[in-house]
Amino acid sequence: MTPPVADIAPPKTKRKTETWSPDKSSELYGVETWGSGFFGVNKNGHVTVRLEDDKAQAEVSLFDVIDGLRDRGTHLPVLLRFRDLLHSRIEQINESFKKAIKDLKYRGEYRGVYPIKVNQQRQVIEEISEFGKRYHYGLEAGSKPELIAALAHMHDPEAYLICNGYKDEEFIDLALHAQKMGLRVVLVLEMPSELDLILERSEKSASAQSWGSSSPLHERLRPLARQRWRQISLWPQCFTSHQRRRSVEGSGHIDCLKMLHYHQGSQIPNIAAIREGATEAVRMYCDLVKEGAPMGVLDIGGGMAVDYDGSHTNFHSSCNYSVAEYCADIVEVISQICDKAGIEHPNLISESGRAVVAYYSVLVFNILDVTSAQTSEEAPPIPDNAPQNLMNIIEVNKVINKKNLQECFNDAMYYRDQMRAQFFYGAATLRERGLAEAWFWHILTRISNLIADLDDIPEDLRELSSTLVDFYYGNFSLFQSLPDSWAIDQVFPVMPLHRLDEKPRHRAVLADITCDCDGKIDRFIDKEDVAKILPLHDFKQGEPYYLGVFLVGAYQETLGDLHNLLGDTNVVGVHLEKGKPVYTHEVEGDTVADVLTYVEFDPKELVTRFRTFAEKAVTEGRITPKERREILDLFREGLSGYTYFES
C-alpha cells in the first residue's frame, strides 16, 4: 500500500560546503596587486616574502620568521626590514632609467639620490650607500644632522650629495669642505639671502672654485594639479623668475649656476601631473641656459608614487603608472623640449625616497583580544511589566520582512532613542535600557542578514554593515608606528600572516593599545574605494594571531610619536644566506626607562622616590618589609621592560 504523499518526507538536499584556499585569501587581501612581486601566499596559508641569495630566490614565510623571533625571545610588535627589497627597488629604478635613456637616445646620464628624511634609520642609510655604489646612488640632506650622517656614509665621488633645507654657516662649511675632499656636493638655494652667505663662506674657506662648479638654484614648482600628496608636501615657491635672475646675475656668479631643482610632492598618483611638472621644469632649465647659466643638471625631485591599494589608478593611495613608464615619460619630455630649444640634454637626478623604501619594512603585531559586535541571532528575553517603548521595539521585531526593512530600521532607531531619553530623565532603569539596546541590535542583525539578498538596498541601510563590526585589539601604537594612518588617513595593506587557508568570517576594525579613541584603523585598501572593514578569522584565546601592516618603510618610523609613552618597536633585519632566513641588525625597542628619559624623567630618581614611598608604607604597617622588596623589584623590572604588552 502506498502511503499518503503527506507522510513522505522530502529528500534532504545536501548543503554545499564552501571551500576556501590560500589563493582566495591572496585575492581577498589584494596581495598580488600591491605586493609588486615581493609578497605572496603559500600553500600553507602563510604570507611570504621573496628574498634572494646569490641570485637564487626563496619564498620565506613571515609566520615562520615571527615564530623564530619569539623562540629567540623577541617580543611583538616588531618591525621587519628586508634589505633585498630595498636593493631591488634601487636596481629597478636605475635600470628603468638606463633603458629609457638608451631607447630614446638621451644624451645625458642618470643619478639617483635618496632623501634621508624619508627614513633616517642607520640601517637604511648604510644599505643604500653600500648597495647604491654600483649605480653611484647618492643622498639628499635637508638639515645639518642629515648632512653629517651622509658625510659619514657616502664617499662615492661619482654620486651626488644634494644639500637642501635652510643652512647656517656650519652647514655650508661642512658642505664646502666635503667638496674639497672630492665629493660631488650640490648646495641648493632655498632663499635669495643664502647666496651671499655661501659666497662669503666659500671665500673664507678658499673653496670658491669648488662652489663655482656645483652650486645651483632651487626652483619649487607651483601646484600643477589638485593632488592630495602634492598639497601636503609642497613648500611655497622660493624664487620668482625676477628674483632668480637678480640673485645670480647680481652676484657676478652666473657661471656657478649648474643645477635646477624642482619638487612636485611625495606621492603623485597621476602620470599626467608628472609629465606636466617635468615640462614646466625643463622649460625653466632651457631658459636659464639661454640667460647664460652653464647648467648641466636637472633634479626632478621626488613624486614617484607607491601603489598602496593595488588599484593602479590615480587615487591618492595608488598610481596609474609603472616605474618603467615614469622613467620613460621623464626622459621623453626632457629630451623633446631640449631638442626643440637646441639645448644639450642635462644629466638627470631623481629623489624617489618613498618609492625606494616603502616596501622595505613590515610592521607585525599580535591580537590581544576581541570585542564582538553587539549582534545577536537569538532574541533577548521579554521582561514582565516592560515599559511601552521597549514593547514597541519588540513589536518591530515581529513584523520585519524584506519589504519593510527601511521602515523597521527607522522605528527601531526611534524607540531605542526614546528609551535612552527615558533613562536620562530617570523614567527607565539601567536594566530596561540595556534590554532595549539588546533588542535594537538583534533587529539590526536581522535587517543586515536580509539586505544581503536584496538587489536594491535602501541608501540609509547601505552603511549598516559597517556598524556591525568586531574590534580586534592589536599590540601596537598607531601614533608611534603608523602616524600617517591617523594624521592624513593614509591606507596601508593590512592582513593576517597565517591561517589564510581558512575563510575569514569576521568583519573587523583594528584598535591599538593606546587609551585614545583615535587609536584605531578603520580604513583599509580596496580596489574601488576605501573599505571600512577588514575580514579576519576567529580569535582563539591561547593561540597567536599575527597581523602585518605592509609598505610602511617611508616616513612612519620618522614621524612616529610617544603617545601614551609607547616607544619604538623592536626591529629585526631579515635576509637569506644559503637558502635560509638569517636574523641580523636586531635593535631592541624602547624600554620604559628609555621613553621616560625622553620626557625628562630620571629613572634613578624615580626608583628613589618610589622606595621612599614604599618605606613609608612599611612604617605605617600597610605592607611588610618583604612586600616592599617585591614591589621594588617589580618597579625596577617595569622600568627595564618593553613599553608594549609582554606575554
DRENNU-250404 format. One record per residue (C-alpha): x, y, z. Coordinates in steps of 0.05 Angstrom, whole numbers, plus 32768, in hexadecimal, padded with zeros to 4 digits. Last residue first. Layout:
<nodes>
XYZ ...
</nodes>
This chain:
<nodes>
842782F68223 8442833D821E 841483768209 843C83B081EF 846D83DF8213 84A083A78218 84BD839D825E 84F883BD8282 84CD83EE82AA 849983B882B8 84CE838A82D4 84E483C18303 849D83CB831D 849283808325 84D2837B834D 84BB83B68377 847883948384 849983528397 84C9837583C7 8491839C83E7 8468835C83EE 84A2833E8416 84A4837D8442 845A83738450 842383A08434 83F183D18451 841283D48496 841D841F8495 846884168495 846383E4845C 843984158433 846D844B8441 84A2841B8427 847A841383E6 8476845F83DB 84C0846683E7 84CE842E83B6 84A0844F8383 84C684908387 8509846D8381 84F384428347 84D884808322 851A84A48330 8540846B8310 8512846C82D4 851C84B782C9 84DE84D482A7 84E885098271 84B484F3823D 84E684CB8214 850184AE8255 84BD848E8261 84C0846F821C 8502844C822B 84EE84358271 84B084138255 84DD83EF8223 84E1840381DB 84E783CD81A6 852383A081A1 854883A3815F 85598362813B 8584837180FE 8584832980E8 855582EE80E6 856582BB80B0 8531829A8084 8549825A8062 855E824C801B 85A8824E8028 85A082948046 855F82BB803C 854E82FD805D 85278316809A 8534835780C0 8513835B8105 84F583978128 84D48399816D 84A183D08172 84AF84198180 848A843581BC 8446843481DC 84478470820A 83FB84778207 8407849A81C4 8452849A81B9 845584AF8170 8461848F812C 847684BD80F3 84BA849E80E2 84A6845680EA 8468846180BE 848A848C8089 849384568054 849F840E8067 845683FF8077 844583D88038 842283A0805F 83FB839A80A0 83FE835380BA 83CF832C80E7 83E082F28114 83AE82C7813B 83CF829E8171 83A682688193 8393826A81DD 8350828A81D1 8338827C818A 832782B88160 82FA82A38126 831682BB80E4 8318830180C6 82F78328808E 830A83728093 82D383A68096 82C883ED807D 82E383E18037 82FF841D8010 82EB841F7FC7 82EC83F27F89 832783C47F93 832283C67FDF 835583D78014 833E83E0805B 832284188085 830C840980CC 8350840880ED 834C841C8136 836D84488169 833E8483815F 8317846E819E 8357847781C6 836D844A81FF 83A5842D81D5 83A483E281CB 839183E48181 834C83D78163 834183B38122 82FF83AF80FD 82DD836D80EE 82AB834780C5 82B482FF80DB 82AF82C180AF 82F682BA8095 82F6827B806A 832D824C807D 836B823B8052 838382818064 838E826A80AC 83CF829380AD 83EB82DA80A5 83A782FB80AE 839D833A8084 83A983858080 83BC83AB8040 83C583F58053 8393842E804F 83A78476805D 8371849B8083 839D84D9808A 83AE84DA80D4 8396849780ED 83AE846980B6 83EA849780AD 8401848880F4 8407843D80E9 843C8425811A 843A84568154 83F58474814D 83D48432813B 83F284118178 83F883C68176 83DF83868197 839F83818170 83588381818B 832783648159 82E5838A815C 82AB8364813B 827D83868109 823383928101 823883DC80F3 825683D180AE 821C83A3809C 81EB83DB80A5 820C84098073 81DF83F4803A 81A183F88066 81938442805F 819B843C8013 81668406800C 818583C67FED 816F83B37FA7 8182836C7F95 817083517FD9 818A830F7FF5 81BF832E8023 8188835E803B 816983258063 81A68315808E 81B1835F809F 8168836780B1 816C832B80E1 81AB83468101 818C838B8107 8150836D812A 817C8348815C 81A383888167 816383AD817A 814B837481A7 818D837681CD 818A83C281D3 814383BF81EE 8159838A821F 819183B68238 816183F18241 813383C6826A 816D83AD8296 818683F482A0 8141840982B7 811084368293 80EE847882A5 812D849782C3 813384D08291 816F84B2826D 814F846D8270 81108487824E 813B84A98219 81608468820B 811E84448205 8106847781D3 8146846F81AB 813A842381A6 80F184318191 8107845F8158 81418433813F 811383F5813E 80DE841C8118 810F843480E2 812C83EE80D9 80E783D080D5 80D2840280A0 811283F68077 810B83AA807B 80C183AA8067 80C0837E8029 80F4834B803E 80CF833A807E 80CE835380C6 808A835080E9 809C832E812B 80DC83568137 80B583978134 8087837D816B 80C483728198 80D983BB818D 809383D281A0 809583A681DF 80D483CB81F3 80B2840E81E7 807683F88211 809D83E6824F 80A4839C825E 807783838297 8095833D8293 80D58337826B 80DB831E8223 811C82F7821A 814D830681E1 814182E7819C 817982B98183 819E82CE8145 81C38302816E 81F0833A8158 8213836B8187 825383658160 828883398180 82BF835681AB 82FF8332819B 8340832781C1 838B832B81BE 839883288173 83E183238161 840C8356813D 8438835880FF 844D839880DC 846C838B8097 84A783B3807C 84CB83B98039 848F83C1800B 848B840C8018 84D684188012 84E484287FC8 84A284437FB1 849D84707FEE 84E2848D7FE3 84E0849C7F99 851284D57F95 852184D87F4A 855F84F37F27 856784FC7EDD 85A485137EB5 858E85497E86 8580853F7E3B 85A285767E13 857585AF7DFF 855D85BC7DB8 851885D27DD2 84F4859B7DAC 852785687DC2 8521857F7E0A 84D585797E07 84D785337DE9 850E85197E17 84EC85317E57 84A885157E46 84C384D27E2F 84F184C77E6A 84BA84D67E9C 848884AB7E76 84B884707E71 84C984727EBC 848084757ED2 846C843E7EA1 84A2840F7EBA 848F841C7F03 8447840B7EF1 840D843B7EE9 83C784487F03 83DB84527F4B 83BA84407F8D 83A9845D7FD1 839284A07FB4 8367847F7F7F 838784867F3A 837B843C7F2D 83A383FC7F30 837383E07F64 83A983BE7F8E 839783E47FCD 83DC83FE7FDF 83F384097F97 843184337FA7 843B84767F85 847784957F63 847384DD7F7D 84BA84EF7F8D 84EA85237F71 84F3852E7F27 853B85457F2E 855485617EEC 85A085657EE4 85CB85877EAE 85C285D17EBF 85F386007E9D 85C8863D7EAC 85C786717E74 857E86867E70 857386527E39 8588861C7E6A 855786387E9D 852086367E67 852E85EC7E5A 852985DA7EA4 84E886017EAC 84CB85DB7E71 84E6859A7E90 84C085A97ED0 847E85BA7EAF 847E857A7E86 8495854E7EC0 845A85677EE9 842885587EB2 844585137EA6 843F85017EEF 83F8851E7EF2 83E484F27EB7 840384B67EDA 83CE84BC7F11 83DD84A17F57 840F84D67F6E 842884C17FB2 845D84EC7FD4 8456852D7FB0 846685547F71 84AE85687F82 84DC858F7F54 852785977F52 854C85BB7F1B 859785AF7F1A 85D885CF7F06 85D386197F16 861A86297F29 8628864D7EE7 85F2867E7EFB 862186957F32 862286E07F2B 85F786E57F69 85C487117F45 85BD86DE7F0D 85AB86A67F3E 857C86C97F6D 855F86F97F3A 854D86C17F09 852D86957F3D 850A86CE7F5F 84E986E27F1C 84D5869A7F0E 84B586967F53 84DA866E7F86 84C586437FC1 848386297FA8 845F86167FE8 846B85CE8001 844385957FE4 843B8556800E 83F285568022 83D785747FE2 840085447FB9 83E885097FE1 839E85177FD5 83A485287F8C 838385667F70 83B085707F34 83EA859D7F21 83FB85B97F65 843385EB7F58 847785CE7F4D 84AF85D37F7F 84ED85F27F60 853185EB7F7E 856E860C7F62 85AE85E77F5D 85F485E57F7A 862185B27F59 865E85CB7F36 865E86107F55 865E85F27F9A 869E85CD7F8B 86BD860D7F6F 86A786347FAC 86CA86037FDA 86FA86317FFF 86D586248040 86C9866D804B 86B586788003 8685863D8004 866586568044 8657869B8027 863C86807FE6 860F864F800B 85F586878038 85E686B47FFD 85C0867D7FD9 8597866B8017 857386AE8015 854E869A7FD6 852986607FF7 852E86147FF6 856E86137FCD 858585CC7FC0 85CD85BB7FD0 85E685827FA5 861C85547FBF 864285257F90 8674850C7FC3 86BF85157FB9 86D8852D7FFC 86D385757FE5 8689856A7FD9 8682854E8020 86A2858E8039 866D85B78016 8634858D8032 864E85908079 865885DC8073 861185E5805A 85F285BF8094 861E85E480C6 860B862880A8 85C0861B80AD 859785F88078 854D85F3806A 853B85B28047 855B858E800D 85A285748005 85A685417FCC 85DF850F7FD2 85E984F37F8C 860D84B27F7C 864C84AE7F52 867B84BE7F8C 865D84847FB5 866984937FFF 8622848C801B 862184748064 863F84A88093 862F84E38065 85E684CD8061 85DD84CA80AC 85FB850F80B4 85CE852A807D 8591850C809E 85A3852D80E0 85AD857080BC 856B856E8099 854B855C8056 857E8528803F 857685057FFD 859F84C67FF0 85C184A57FB5 85BE84677F8A 85FC845D7F60 85D884227F40 860783EB7F58 861284137F97 85C884107FA8 85CF83CE7FCE 85FD83EE8002 85DF84338008 859884198005 85A583E38039 85CA84118069 859584488064 855D84178071 858183F580AB 858E843880CB 8545844C80CE 8536848E80AC 84F884788085 84D884A98055 850384E28070 854284C38051 852E84D5800A 854D849E7FDE 856F84B77F9F 856F84937F5C 859F84A77F24 858C84A57EDB 85BA84B87EA1 85AF84E57E65 85A984DD7E1A 856584BA7E16 856184897DDD 8518847A7DEE 8524842F7DF7 856784387E1A 854F846E7E4B 850F84477E58 853784077E65 8565842A7E96 852B844C7EB9 850A84087EC2 854B83E97ED9 8554841E7F0E 850C84197F28 850C83CD7F29 855083C77F4A 853E83F77F82 84FD83D27F8C 851F838E7F8E 855383A57FC0 851D83BD7FF0 84F7837C7FE7 853583547FF5 8542837D8034 850383618055 84F183858095 84C0836880C7 84A3839680FC 848F8371813B 845383758167 845F83428184 8493832781B3 84D7830A819F 84EB82D081CC 850F82A4819A 84D382758194 84A982B48187 84D782C6814E 84D28282812E 848782838134 848782C78112 84B182AE80D8 8486827080D1 8447829B80CC 846C82C7809A 8476828A806D 84B38292803F 84AA82897FF4 84F0827C7FDA 851982987FA0 855E82867F87 858582C27F6D 85BC82B97FA1 858682B67FD7 854482D97FC8 850582E57FF1 84BC82E17FDD 848F82EE8019 845982BC802C 841582C2804C 8401827E8068 83C582538054 83EC82138050 83E982148003 841082568002 83F7829E8000 841E82D57FDD 844B83117FE7 848283317FBE 8461832C7F7A 844783747F7E 842083627FBD 83E883947FAF 83C5836C7F78 83D883247F88 83C9832D7FD2 838383487FC7 83678332800A 832E830A7FEC 835882F27FB1 838F82D67FDE 835982B8800B 833982967FCF 837D827A7FBB 838882608002 834982367FF9 83018233800F 82CA82018002 8281820F8010 825F81CF8024 822381C37FF8 81E581AF801F 81CB816A800B 8181816F7FFD 81588144802B 8122811E8006 80DC81348019 80BD8109804F 808480DE8037 804880E28065 80258118803D 802880EC7FFF 7FFD80B88021 801D80738027 801B80437FEC 800080008000 
</nodes>
